[in-house]
Structures are given as C-alpha cells and as structure tokens.
C-alpha cells in the first residue's frame, strides 16, 4: 500500500514537472517569436516605439504648461509631476491595446499546437511592461542625473506595487476589449481613442485631492486616479492621500480580469464560429 502511494506521488510529481517544462518552452518560443529579439527588429521598433509615446506626451504637455506659465501642482519639477502620472497610465493603455491585438481574429492562426490564449496574454503583457519599464526608468534616471532628486522614489516597492495595478488594469481591459471588438468591430478603432482621452480625467497633471469636494467625489470613482496617487506617493513623501485607497483599484483590476476571462471563455466557440 505504501509503495503504491509513493509510486502515485512520484507519477504526479513527474506529470507536473513535465507540464511546467512544456509551458516554459512554449512561453520561451512565443517570447522570441513575438519580440523577434534574435533579429532585433520588432521589439526595438514596435515595443520601444510604443514606450516612447508617453515620453512625447510628457514633453509636449510640459512645454505647453511652461509656455503658459503654469507651475508644478506638487513638488518642484513639472516634468517629474507629469511623468509620474502619464507613464503608469500609458502602461495601462498600451497593455490593453497589445493584449487586444494578441487575441484579435486571426492572431491565433500561426500559433503552436499547444499554445493557448493565456500564453499570448502573458507574453504580450511581459513584453510591453519591459519596454515601458526601460523607457520609464531611463527617463526618471535622467531627471535624477539632471538634479531632480525626487525622481528617485523613496519607496521603490510601493512604486512597483502601483505599477502592477496598472498592468492588471491593462490585462483586464485588453481581454474584455478583445471580446467586444469581435462582436462590434468598430470598437477596435474606438478603444484607443477613448483610452487616450481618459488620460485627461485621471489626474496626470493635477492633484485630484485639491479639487472641490463635489468634484473630488466623482474623481474618487475612477480607480485609475487612486492608482496614480499610489504611484506618486512613492516619489513625494507627503503627497495628499485623500483619494488613495489601495484596495479599490486592486479589487477593480481583479474584477476586470475575471470578467474578461469569463467572457472570453464563455463566447470562445461563438466567436470562433463567426471567423
């Protein structure tokens, strides 16, 4: 009896070991295929180019504010204040767009036989967060080197947690949008415009806690603002925390992912038949 139990345990351990090794090989193959790091083309021109967009937005908005004589709403550097809002929001925006493309009709035609939609979600998400991190860290390091000491976060772990929330936002929105766009194709064009437009209502260049109470209440419904404030508190020690509830954006992101996965799984057969 004891021998049979040991044999069964050994077989189960072997099964899970083989499964993990297979999954690792699939993810590795997908990573190199999607990024084309062996050729050095798509990752450098595609993902890095996407990471440069928030940098251009930051420079443009800062120059406009300097022109009209506007000072930083908080802290000493207008560049840094806007960057701490724009970079994390764009991580959410571009992650949602990348994942929507990964699950778009026809994107699975060149997949490996054992590849799943979840593998594509994971690989595209990782590739995008790498590109955004490279551009973002380089930008903050440049500001620090230029003499803006606040550009070095005093609580790096808190900054990573806040960034993780934006990444989860992007994953959830990307999965949901992949289903909506296959039912309503114009959504594929509408979502990027709506996502970029939402940037202006998510406190990238103002302090939401300084708004009048009735306006602040509406801003408090936006989970992205809570995450932006959470991220900024890693750079500004005394940043206003009236609209910073960590559990709210985390719960919102998890609900988005669960709803997205349920929609994708529940409508998979119907969507595949339409193709």
Secondary structure, DSSP 4 states (H G I P E B T S, - for coil): -HHHHHHHHHHHHHHHHHHHHHHHHHHHHHHHHHH-TTTTSHIIIIIHHHHHHHHHHHHHHHHHHHHTTPPPSSSS-HHHHHHHHHHHHHHHHHHHHHHHHHTSTTTTTT--TT--HHHHHHHHHHHHHHHHHHHHHHHHHHHHHTT-GGGS-S-HHHHHHHHHHHHHHHHHHHHHHHHHHHHSTTHHHHHHHHHHHHGGGTTSSS-GGGS-HHHHHHHTT-HHHHHHHHHHTTT-TT---TT--HHHHHHHHHHHHHHHHHHHHHTHHHHHHH-
